[in-house]
């Protein structure tokens, strides 16, 4: 097997054994959902409902006229209880639509309305937009902006790497929904005018590789690319380099390299939007951690509070634990348990104190260069973080701080436990403002 990889990165414990063999299971709906008006990289929606309105599952309840935006939908049937600011996964307060469930059925009817073998591409693009599909691997870019024909794009690259520790939701999707994924890839490939599709999958998912290979072996324009198990293998620029061999210049867009990268979950969601008119009202989420008594990969309704998720997965006492939405390397620890699952929530991970550095005091940089050795962007995180910590933003910019992908490896390998990514994240908005002022 010819295994592909990239320069840099790190081999870190993946902790996937908790859930990698757990089949996808439906989680019971909560009594109340909290649906943020902004769940994508773009403009927030305006509410299309008011307090007291009755809504049905799948009904569009928010939309925007901006191109970079994606509508939101009711994930349950019930009554609009409030439209108010609530805490969202970023830790900020933002406008949300709160829906109280009624006593009726809460499952979307998967009734076929279009033929997946005879796809009208204009209708497909419209369905993707109206269903509110966004990048479900974390980026949350509105998918409809990337499904228009572009004759410069020759390759569709589907990201099945899932390189973050604990996460297995994409793994299980590739195993259990392989047929939908391949058909969805055909739709997306035709929509963007690509000549081939590559499925990038890390080799610690042999059952997923086998499932996809069995379906694409007779296609001359589809291929599975086995990837080395290394973090951050699934980040866009590194995935492109590993799977296609193409160098990704700093700041370059993937489309400029003739390649569009899509998450496997996003691809299946777009397929379901076309075939079943199903909006993005639920997603597969990995629930995991040593304290979770019923870990697994659950289909969870968008807007479900973390408290409901933890209760349903058998988590009772989490004192001194961190609850992270997403993966432990790039996810966000949550301030309380009423924060909702959103469209790009890949995991709810319960981390015990021994797996976190929260109580550790950091020291001065010892110039060991471990962060430099492992940085997948070939940066000098040690020097960049020193400048950022000292508010020397121009110097940090000169050392290419803005090229950091915030993968967290530098903080992970640092023997002085320095919060390098924290300082970089704090500096980025300041540098962006500086760059705007120069124009």
Beta strands, then each sheet from edge to edge (+ up, - down):
strand 1: 24-26
strand 2: 32-36
strand 3: 46-47
strand 4: 54-55
strand 5: 60-63
strand 6: 72-73
strand 7: 78-87
strand 8: 93-101
strand 9: 155-160
strand 10: 196-202
strand 11: 222-227
strand 12: 259-263
strand 13: 282-288
strand 14: 296-301
strand 15: 322-325
strand 16: 332-333
strand 17: 347-351
sheet 1: 1+ 14+ 13- 17- 15+ 16-
sheet 2: 2+ 8- 7+ 4-
sheet 3: 3+ 5- 6+
sheet 4: 11+ 10+ 9+ 12+
end
